[in-house]
Amino acid sequence: MGLPRSLISSLVVAASALVAGCGTAPSSAPVPPRPEEVRARIAELLPASVPDRPGWAVDIYAAFDALRIEPSPVNICAVLAVAEQESTYRADPQVPGLGKIAREEIDRRAERAGVPQMLVQAALNLRSPDSRTWNERIGAARSEKELSNLFEDFIAQVPLGQRFFAGYNPVRTGGPMQVSVEFAEAHAKARPYPYRMIGSVRDEVFSRRGGLYFGIAHLLDYPAHYDQPIYRFADFNAGQYASRNAAFQSAVGTLAGVTLELDGDLIAPGSDAARPGSTEAAVRTLGPRLGVRDDEIRRALEQEARLALEQTRVWTRTFELADAAARRPVARALLPRIRLNSPKITRPLTTEWFARRVDERYQRCRAKGG
């Protein structure tokens, strides 16, 4: 027996309404905040004592946008924590005793180059383009930007400077996040710099916008399987993936029964296949258990600055054996144990100290953000 015509009509109307409702139902996906909302939020999270908070917010948001990094509360607070630790929100922070540090660097390099001190002193007593002697300019330098510009002038105009400083400016970090000039130059070659560059990449590092852009890139513009931001803070100080690599060194050392420096360097500087560093040598002793040859080990460890290391047999088998030996999953990230050495550092400091100090600032920012 067929359905009554009136019931069929009712069902058709109901079905049509249901289909129409499905087509117009609002999406459950959250609507991303507008740029002006994000910039306002960044400005709110900056300390009230910071001059030009809207300007800082604009530059931070612009870097996120150019790098296509989500301006999430986690990422924003990570950036603010590093900037506060490194410069207390100053685009060109002053460094106590900078002139003395610079002069000592000149003397060290002159000694290595075999240049007599008498000749060095004579060169530094020459007049620089601003009418002061180089010695006077060095003594008056208060920020790394000033000192960097001074060395650029000295290298370009004084024959002695060209002799032992050519291609090498001893000021290697700068800006509000104290990012490495070398990193910035490599990053600018790999992807377009979003601003019209005035001068060199080095000059941009010492600006607020450039220092933030390259600093955010160094901190966040690489994929990592970290479960806590503190490992990125350690990487910022020791090099990308240093925390991951330190965990690998720990696992290798335990399996091989040796003590390794947990510094994140899987390929020792200056080493080669014939003279491997301590980490590579330890992995080689595990080769038969890992099922890999020495050349495969070398190729895997050469991925130390890439996520691809975690796809190699060396990595996967090492952690399979380490987990089995410990009867639990061992750490995939550890804070590197590195003593910090810099003329600017006047007391014993480590990468772990740096990471924990930044993490304290990060936690305060997150608490302030609600």
Summary of the structure (lengths in Angstrom):
residues: 370
radius of gyration: 27.4
end to end distance: 64.4
largest distance: 115.8
contacts: 1102
relative contact order: 0.09
helix: 60%
strand: 3%
